């Protein structure tokens, strides 16, 4: 004979467990959606800021004969996006900002150069966190020595990309410049900008409570 009370209670327990499972799935999906929105907003805002400050660079003193500033704040916002949100947020911010810079430079030369120079400053530390870090997450980059090591490697890769690019561009567009001049200033320029790209975002994100409050990876 079936115990109606026990059977009914079991059905209620099963139903409760099923409801809790559905609620858990819904909460998980809601959390993931909210996180994705947060990532999109962060990438968009920092890309917009990088575009907005682009005209500021026009007031920075330029290298004679080369026309390039030793400080350009544009890429700093892209690295901040990466430090806060990880690879996806950083890359979206970089490419969105690059396309936005076409408004100021229709030839696309400046934005493309900025894109090529900044990518190593994101890809190398991201790869380092995944392969070398004790934990796969942005908190790993808060360690100054680890962060500095990865950024030095990023700078080396940046030079490996940008020195040949600058030499080719100089030979085509600025034939009056010597190879020594282009080589020397390409190294100096990228050294200074790499320092700003690494140091300023690190101070803003990891030497304050910003990552603890808004970090996403």
ChimeraX commands (.cxc) that place a marker at each C-alpha (Angstrom):
marker #1 position 0.00,0.00,0.00 radius 0.5
marker #1 position 1.38,3.38,-0.99 radius 0.5
marker #1 position 1.96,5.87,1.82 radius 0.5
marker #1 position 0.13,8.89,0.39 radius 0.5
marker #1 position 1.61,11.33,2.87 radius 0.5
marker #1 position 5.19,10.14,2.30 radius 0.5
marker #1 position 4.72,10.02,-1.47 radius 0.5
marker #1 position 3.28,13.55,-1.51 radius 0.5
marker #1 position 6.08,14.86,0.66 radius 0.5
marker #1 position 8.66,13.30,-1.66 radius 0.5
marker #1 position 7.02,14.96,-4.67 radius 0.5
marker #1 position 7.16,18.29,-2.88 radius 0.5
marker #1 position 10.86,17.79,-2.08 radius 0.5
marker #1 position 11.59,16.85,-5.69 radius 0.5
marker #1 position 9.66,19.88,-6.96 radius 0.5
marker #1 position 11.50,22.16,-4.52 radius 0.5
marker #1 position 14.86,20.79,-5.65 radius 0.5
marker #1 position 13.88,21.27,-9.29 radius 0.5
marker #1 position 12.75,24.86,-8.62 radius 0.5
marker #1 position 15.99,25.60,-6.79 radius 0.5
marker #1 position 17.93,24.19,-9.76 radius 0.5
marker #1 position 16.04,26.43,-12.17 radius 0.5
marker #1 position 16.56,29.43,-9.90 radius 0.5
marker #1 position 20.28,28.67,-9.72 radius 0.5
marker #1 position 20.52,28.47,-13.50 radius 0.5
marker #1 position 18.61,31.72,-13.91 radius 0.5
marker #1 position 20.82,33.49,-11.37 radius 0.5
marker #1 position 23.93,32.16,-13.12 radius 0.5
marker #1 position 22.69,33.34,-16.52 radius 0.5
marker #1 position 21.75,36.73,-15.08 radius 0.5
marker #1 position 25.17,37.06,-13.47 radius 0.5
marker #1 position 26.92,36.17,-16.74 radius 0.5
marker #1 position 24.80,38.66,-18.67 radius 0.5
marker #1 position 25.52,41.40,-16.14 radius 0.5
marker #1 position 29.24,40.64,-16.33 radius 0.5
marker #1 position 29.18,40.80,-20.13 radius 0.5
marker #1 position 27.37,44.15,-20.02 radius 0.5
marker #1 position 29.96,45.41,-17.56 radius 0.5
marker #1 position 32.76,44.32,-19.90 radius 0.5
marker #1 position 31.17,45.97,-22.92 radius 0.5
marker #1 position 30.56,49.22,-21.04 radius 0.5
marker #1 position 34.13,49.30,-19.68 radius 0.5
marker #1 position 35.67,48.65,-23.10 radius 0.5
marker #1 position 33.43,51.25,-24.74 radius 0.5
marker #1 position 34.00,53.96,-22.14 radius 0.5
marker #1 position 37.78,53.58,-22.16 radius 0.5
marker #1 position 37.86,53.45,-25.96 radius 0.5
marker #1 position 35.80,56.65,-26.04 radius 0.5
marker #1 position 38.15,58.32,-23.57 radius 0.5
marker #1 position 41.15,57.34,-25.68 radius 0.5
marker #1 position 39.53,58.99,-28.69 radius 0.5
marker #1 position 38.55,62.07,-26.69 radius 0.5
marker #1 position 42.10,62.71,-25.45 radius 0.5
marker #1 position 43.68,62.19,-28.87 radius 0.5
marker #1 position 43.70,65.94,-29.65 radius 0.5
marker #1 position 45.71,66.52,-26.46 radius 0.5
marker #1 position 48.67,64.80,-28.06 radius 0.5
marker #1 position 48.80,67.54,-30.68 radius 0.5
marker #1 position 49.95,69.97,-27.98 radius 0.5
marker #1 position 52.79,67.74,-26.77 radius 0.5
marker #1 position 56.27,68.74,-28.07 radius 0.5
marker #1 position 57.33,66.72,-31.09 radius 0.5
marker #1 position 60.62,65.17,-32.15 radius 0.5
marker #1 position 62.16,67.51,-34.77 radius 0.5
marker #1 position 61.97,66.08,-38.26 radius 0.5
marker #1 position 59.91,63.13,-37.12 radius 0.5
marker #1 position 56.73,64.76,-35.85 radius 0.5
marker #1 position 56.07,62.22,-33.11 radius 0.5
marker #1 position 55.45,63.01,-29.44 radius 0.5
marker #1 position 57.28,61.31,-26.59 radius 0.5
marker #1 position 54.00,61.07,-24.67 radius 0.5
marker #1 position 50.68,59.96,-26.12 radius 0.5
marker #1 position 47.86,59.30,-23.62 radius 0.5
marker #1 position 45.68,57.36,-26.07 radius 0.5
marker #1 position 47.04,53.87,-25.46 radius 0.5
marker #1 position 47.08,54.32,-21.69 radius 0.5
marker #1 position 43.29,53.92,-21.64 radius 0.5
marker #1 position 43.56,50.71,-23.66 radius 0.5
marker #1 position 46.00,49.16,-21.21 radius 0.5
marker #1 position 43.76,50.23,-18.32 radius 0.5
marker #1 position 40.88,48.41,-20.05 radius 0.5
marker #1 position 42.99,45.26,-20.22 radius 0.5
marker #1 position 44.13,45.44,-16.60 radius 0.5
marker #1 position 40.54,45.87,-15.44 radius 0.5
marker #1 position 38.71,43.46,-17.70 radius 0.5
marker #1 position 41.24,41.08,-19.18 radius 0.5
marker #1 position 41.98,40.11,-22.77 radius 0.5
marker #1 position 38.51,40.59,-24.26 radius 0.5
marker #1 position 37.92,44.04,-22.75 radius 0.5
marker #1 position 41.42,45.19,-23.69 radius 0.5
marker #1 position 41.21,44.03,-27.29 radius 0.5
marker #1 position 37.74,45.50,-27.84 radius 0.5
marker #1 position 38.93,48.81,-26.42 radius 0.5
marker #1 position 42.06,48.79,-28.60 radius 0.5
marker #1 position 40.26,48.13,-31.87 radius 0.5
marker #1 position 37.30,50.41,-31.08 radius 0.5
marker #1 position 39.68,53.20,-30.15 radius 0.5
marker #1 position 41.76,52.62,-33.27 radius 0.5
marker #1 position 38.75,52.96,-35.55 radius 0.5
marker #1 position 37.71,56.09,-33.68 radius 0.5
marker #1 position 41.14,57.62,-34.25 radius 0.5
marker #1 position 40.52,57.52,-37.99 radius 0.5
marker #1 position 38.42,60.65,-37.40 radius 0.5
marker #1 position 41.63,62.50,-36.61 radius 0.5
marker #1 position 43.87,60.73,-39.09 radius 0.5
marker #1 position 42.05,59.71,-42.30 radius 0.5
marker #1 position 45.31,58.25,-43.69 radius 0.5
marker #1 position 45.09,55.60,-40.91 radius 0.5
marker #1 position 48.87,55.59,-40.53 radius 0.5
marker #1 position 48.90,56.99,-36.99 radius 0.5
marker #1 position 46.10,54.76,-35.65 radius 0.5
marker #1 position 47.59,51.63,-37.22 radius 0.5
marker #1 position 51.00,52.42,-35.75 radius 0.5
marker #1 position 49.39,52.96,-32.36 radius 0.5
marker #1 position 47.52,49.65,-32.68 radius 0.5
marker #1 position 50.66,47.69,-33.58 radius 0.5
marker #1 position 52.64,49.31,-30.79 radius 0.5
marker #1 position 50.02,48.70,-28.10 radius 0.5
marker #1 position 49.05,45.10,-28.85 radius 0.5
marker #1 position 52.25,43.64,-27.31 radius 0.5
marker #1 position 51.54,45.60,-24.10 radius 0.5
marker #1 position 48.31,43.60,-23.79 radius 0.5
marker #1 position 49.07,40.23,-25.38 radius 0.5
marker #1 position 52.35,39.55,-23.57 radius 0.5
marker #1 position 51.04,40.14,-20.01 radius 0.5
marker #1 position 47.84,38.26,-20.83 radius 0.5
marker #1 position 49.86,35.28,-22.07 radius 0.5
marker #1 position 52.16,35.58,-19.06 radius 0.5
marker #1 position 49.26,35.45,-16.62 radius 0.5
marker #1 position 47.86,32.35,-18.32 radius 0.5
marker #1 position 51.17,30.50,-18.52 radius 0.5
marker #1 position 53.33,31.80,-15.68 radius 0.5
marker #1 position 51.01,33.22,-13.03 radius 0.5
marker #1 position 50.08,31.28,-9.91 radius 0.5
marker #1 position 46.47,32.22,-10.59 radius 0.5
marker #1 position 44.83,32.98,-13.92 radius 0.5
marker #1 position 43.43,36.42,-13.24 radius 0.5
marker #1 position 44.12,40.11,-13.21 radius 0.5
marker #1 position 45.14,40.10,-9.56 radius 0.5
marker #1 position 48.37,38.37,-10.61 radius 0.5
marker #1 position 49.45,41.54,-12.41 radius 0.5
marker #1 position 49.28,43.51,-9.17 radius 0.5
marker #1 position 52.66,42.04,-8.23 radius 0.5
marker #1 position 55.19,44.71,-9.31 radius 0.5
marker #1 position 58.07,42.36,-10.14 radius 0.5
marker #1 position 55.93,39.97,-12.17 radius 0.5
marker #1 position 54.21,42.85,-13.97 radius 0.5
marker #1 position 57.51,44.61,-14.72 radius 0.5
marker #1 position 59.04,41.41,-16.13 radius 0.5
marker #1 position 56.12,40.89,-18.50 radius 0.5
marker #1 position 56.13,44.52,-19.59 radius 0.5
marker #1 position 59.86,44.37,-20.37 radius 0.5
marker #1 position 59.17,41.35,-22.57 radius 0.5
marker #1 position 56.28,43.27,-24.14 radius 0.5
marker #1 position 58.64,46.18,-24.85 radius 0.5
marker #1 position 61.11,43.86,-26.58 radius 0.5
marker #1 position 58.33,42.46,-28.78 radius 0.5
marker #1 position 57.12,46.00,-29.43 radius 0.5
marker #1 position 60.57,46.99,-30.68 radius 0.5
marker #1 position 60.74,43.87,-32.84 radius 0.5
marker #1 position 57.54,45.03,-34.54 radius 0.5
marker #1 position 57.87,48.80,-34.58 radius 0.5
marker #1 position 61.51,49.25,-35.58 radius 0.5
marker #1 position 61.06,47.48,-38.96 radius 0.5
marker #1 position 57.71,49.23,-39.46 radius 0.5
marker #1 position 59.26,52.64,-38.81 radius 0.5
marker #1 position 62.21,51.88,-41.08 radius 0.5
marker #1 position 59.88,50.89,-43.92 radius 0.5
marker #1 position 57.66,53.93,-43.39 radius 0.5
marker #1 position 60.66,56.24,-43.20 radius 0.5
marker #1 position 62.15,54.85,-46.39 radius 0.5
marker #1 position 58.89,55.44,-48.28 radius 0.5
marker #1 position 57.41,58.60,-46.75 radius 0.5
marker #1 position 60.46,60.33,-45.27 radius 0.5
marker #1 position 63.41,59.46,-47.51 radius 0.5
marker #1 position 65.35,62.50,-46.31 radius 0.5
marker #1 position 65.78,60.87,-42.88 radius 0.5
marker #1 position 68.77,58.60,-42.34 radius 0.5
marker #1 position 68.46,55.02,-41.16 radius 0.5
marker #1 position 70.39,55.89,-38.01 radius 0.5
marker #1 position 67.98,58.73,-37.21 radius 0.5
marker #1 position 64.89,56.56,-37.73 radius 0.5
marker #1 position 66.36,53.65,-35.79 radius 0.5
marker #1 position 67.47,55.78,-32.85 radius 0.5
marker #1 position 64.27,57.73,-32.47 radius 0.5
marker #1 position 62.07,54.68,-33.02 radius 0.5
marker #1 position 63.78,53.02,-30.07 radius 0.5
marker #1 position 63.64,56.16,-27.91 radius 0.5
marker #1 position 60.01,56.86,-28.76 radius 0.5
marker #1 position 58.85,53.31,-28.06 radius 0.5
marker #1 position 60.89,53.16,-24.85 radius 0.5
marker #1 position 59.22,56.27,-23.47 radius 0.5
marker #1 position 55.73,55.30,-24.58 radius 0.5
marker #1 position 56.13,51.75,-23.28 radius 0.5
marker #1 position 57.10,53.18,-19.91 radius 0.5
marker #1 position 53.96,55.34,-19.83 radius 0.5
marker #1 position 51.78,52.47,-21.11 radius 0.5
marker #1 position 53.04,50.17,-18.37 radius 0.5
marker #1 position 53.51,52.51,-15.41 radius 0.5
marker #1 position 50.48,54.81,-15.47 radius 0.5
marker #1 position 47.81,52.08,-15.89 radius 0.5
marker #1 position 49.49,49.99,-13.17 radius 0.5
marker #1 position 49.41,52.88,-10.72 radius 0.5
marker #1 position 45.79,53.72,-11.56 radius 0.5
marker #1 position 44.46,50.17,-11.45 radius 0.5
marker #1 position 46.58,48.33,-8.89 radius 0.5
marker #1 position 47.89,51.05,-6.57 radius 0.5
marker #1 position 44.36,52.19,-5.83 radius 0.5
marker #1 position 41.18,50.26,-5.00 radius 0.5
marker #1 position 39.95,50.37,-8.59 radius 0.5
marker #1 position 40.73,46.75,-9.40 radius 0.5
marker #1 position 39.24,45.53,-6.12 radius 0.5
marker #1 position 36.03,47.42,-6.92 radius 0.5
marker #1 position 35.79,46.99,-10.70 radius 0.5
marker #1 position 38.14,44.16,-11.70 radius 0.5
marker #1 position 36.50,41.58,-13.95 radius 0.5
marker #1 position 39.02,38.77,-14.28 radius 0.5
marker link #1:1,2 radius 0.2
marker link #1:2,3 radius 0.2
marker link #1:3,4 radius 0.2
marker link #1:4,5 radius 0.2
marker link #1:5,6 radius 0.2
marker link #1:6,7 radius 0.2
marker link #1:7,8 radius 0.2
marker link #1:8,9 radius 0.2
marker link #1:9,10 radius 0.2
marker link #1:10,11 radius 0.2
marker link #1:11,12 radius 0.2
marker link #1:12,13 radius 0.2
marker link #1:13,14 radius 0.2
marker link #1:14,15 radius 0.2
marker link #1:15,16 radius 0.2
marker link #1:16,17 radius 0.2
marker link #1:17,18 radius 0.2
marker link #1:18,19 radius 0.2
marker link #1:19,20 radius 0.2
marker link #1:20,21 radius 0.2
marker link #1:21,22 radius 0.2
marker link #1:22,23 radius 0.2
marker link #1:23,24 radius 0.2
marker link #1:24,25 radius 0.2
marker link #1:25,26 radius 0.2
marker link #1:26,27 radius 0.2
marker link #1:27,28 radius 0.2
marker link #1:28,29 radius 0.2
marker link #1:29,30 radius 0.2
marker link #1:30,31 radius 0.2
marker link #1:31,32 radius 0.2
marker link #1:32,33 radius 0.2
marker link #1:33,34 radius 0.2
marker link #1:34,35 radius 0.2
marker link #1:35,36 radius 0.2
marker link #1:36,37 radius 0.2
marker link #1:37,38 radius 0.2
marker link #1:38,39 radius 0.2
marker link #1:39,40 radius 0.2
marker link #1:40,41 radius 0.2
marker link #1:41,42 radius 0.2
marker link #1:42,43 radius 0.2
marker link #1:43,44 radius 0.2
marker link #1:44,45 radius 0.2
marker link #1:45,46 radius 0.2
marker link #1:46,47 radius 0.2
marker link #1:47,48 radius 0.2
marker link #1:48,49 radius 0.2
marker link #1:49,50 radius 0.2
marker link #1:50,51 radius 0.2
marker link #1:51,52 radius 0.2
marker link #1:52,53 radius 0.2
marker link #1:53,54 radius 0.2
marker link #1:54,55 radius 0.2
marker link #1:55,56 radius 0.2
marker link #1:56,57 radius 0.2
marker link #1:57,58 radius 0.2
marker link #1:58,59 radius 0.2
marker link #1:59,60 radius 0.2
marker link #1:60,61 radius 0.2
marker link #1:61,62 radius 0.2
marker link #1:62,63 radius 0.2
marker link #1:63,64 radius 0.2
marker link #1:64,65 radius 0.2
marker link #1:65,66 radius 0.2
marker link #1:66,67 radius 0.2
marker link #1:67,68 radius 0.2
marker link #1:68,69 radius 0.2
marker link #1:69,70 radius 0.2
marker link #1:70,71 radius 0.2
marker link #1:71,72 radius 0.2
marker link #1:72,73 radius 0.2
marker link #1:73,74 radius 0.2
marker link #1:74,75 radius 0.2
marker link #1:75,76 radius 0.2
marker link #1:76,77 radius 0.2
marker link #1:77,78 radius 0.2
marker link #1:78,79 radius 0.2
marker link #1:79,80 radius 0.2
marker link #1:80,81 radius 0.2
marker link #1:81,82 radius 0.2
marker link #1:82,83 radius 0.2
marker link #1:83,84 radius 0.2
marker link #1:84,85 radius 0.2
marker link #1:85,86 radius 0.2
marker link #1:86,87 radius 0.2
marker link #1:87,88 radius 0.2
marker link #1:88,89 radius 0.2
marker link #1:89,90 radius 0.2
marker link #1:90,91 radius 0.2
marker link #1:91,92 radius 0.2
marker link #1:92,93 radius 0.2
marker link #1:93,94 radius 0.2
marker link #1:94,95 radius 0.2
marker link #1:95,96 radius 0.2
marker link #1:96,97 radius 0.2
marker link #1:97,98 radius 0.2
marker link #1:98,99 radius 0.2
marker link #1:99,100 radius 0.2
marker link #1:100,101 radius 0.2
marker link #1:101,102 radius 0.2
marker link #1:102,103 radius 0.2
marker link #1:103,104 radius 0.2
marker link #1:104,105 radius 0.2
marker link #1:105,106 radius 0.2
marker link #1:106,107 radius 0.2
marker link #1:107,108 radius 0.2
marker link #1:108,109 radius 0.2
marker link #1:109,110 radius 0.2
marker link #1:110,111 radius 0.2
marker link #1:111,112 radius 0.2
marker link #1:112,113 radius 0.2
marker link #1:113,114 radius 0.2
marker link #1:114,115 radius 0.2
marker link #1:115,116 radius 0.2
marker link #1:116,117 radius 0.2
marker link #1:117,118 radius 0.2
marker link #1:118,119 radius 0.2
marker link #1:119,120 radius 0.2
marker link #1:120,121 radius 0.2
marker link #1:121,122 radius 0.2
marker link #1:122,123 radius 0.2
marker link #1:123,124 radius 0.2
marker link #1:124,125 radius 0.2
marker link #1:125,126 radius 0.2
marker link #1:126,127 radius 0.2
marker link #1:127,128 radius 0.2
marker link #1:128,129 radius 0.2
marker link #1:129,130 radius 0.2
marker link #1:130,131 radius 0.2
marker link #1:131,132 radius 0.2
marker link #1:132,133 radius 0.2
marker link #1:133,134 radius 0.2
marker link #1:134,135 radius 0.2
marker link #1:135,136 radius 0.2
marker link #1:136,137 radius 0.2
marker link #1:137,138 radius 0.2
marker link #1:138,139 radius 0.2
marker link #1:139,140 radius 0.2
marker link #1:140,141 radius 0.2
marker link #1:141,142 radius 0.2
marker link #1:142,143 radius 0.2
marker link #1:143,144 radius 0.2
marker link #1:144,145 radius 0.2
marker link #1:145,146 radius 0.2
marker link #1:146,147 radius 0.2
marker link #1:147,148 radius 0.2
marker link #1:148,149 radius 0.2
marker link #1:149,150 radius 0.2
marker link #1:150,151 radius 0.2
marker link #1:151,152 radius 0.2
marker link #1:152,153 radius 0.2
marker link #1:153,154 radius 0.2
marker link #1:154,155 radius 0.2
marker link #1:155,156 radius 0.2
marker link #1:156,157 radius 0.2
marker link #1:157,158 radius 0.2
marker link #1:158,159 radius 0.2
marker link #1:159,160 radius 0.2
marker link #1:160,161 radius 0.2
marker link #1:161,162 radius 0.2
marker link #1:162,163 radius 0.2
marker link #1:163,164 radius 0.2
marker link #1:164,165 radius 0.2
marker link #1:165,166 radius 0.2
marker link #1:166,167 radius 0.2
marker link #1:167,168 radius 0.2
marker link #1:168,169 radius 0.2
marker link #1:169,170 radius 0.2
marker link #1:170,171 radius 0.2
marker link #1:171,172 radius 0.2
marker link #1:172,173 radius 0.2
marker link #1:173,174 radius 0.2
marker link #1:174,175 radius 0.2
marker link #1:175,176 radius 0.2
marker link #1:176,177 radius 0.2
marker link #1:177,178 radius 0.2
marker link #1:178,179 radius 0.2
marker link #1:179,180 radius 0.2
marker link #1:180,181 radius 0.2
marker link #1:181,182 radius 0.2
marker link #1:182,183 radius 0.2
marker link #1:183,184 radius 0.2
marker link #1:184,185 radius 0.2
marker link #1:185,186 radius 0.2
marker link #1:186,187 radius 0.2
marker link #1:187,188 radius 0.2
marker link #1:188,189 radius 0.2
marker link #1:189,190 radius 0.2
marker link #1:190,191 radius 0.2
marker link #1:191,192 radius 0.2
marker link #1:192,193 radius 0.2
marker link #1:193,194 radius 0.2
marker link #1:194,195 radius 0.2
marker link #1:195,196 radius 0.2
marker link #1:196,197 radius 0.2
marker link #1:197,198 radius 0.2
marker link #1:198,199 radius 0.2
marker link #1:199,200 radius 0.2
marker link #1:200,201 radius 0.2
marker link #1:201,202 radius 0.2
marker link #1:202,203 radius 0.2
marker link #1:203,204 radius 0.2
marker link #1:204,205 radius 0.2
marker link #1:205,206 radius 0.2
marker link #1:206,207 radius 0.2
marker link #1:207,208 radius 0.2
marker link #1:208,209 radius 0.2
marker link #1:209,210 radius 0.2
marker link #1:210,211 radius 0.2
marker link #1:211,212 radius 0.2
marker link #1:212,213 radius 0.2
marker link #1:213,214 radius 0.2
marker link #1:214,215 radius 0.2
marker link #1:215,216 radius 0.2
marker link #1:216,217 radius 0.2
view
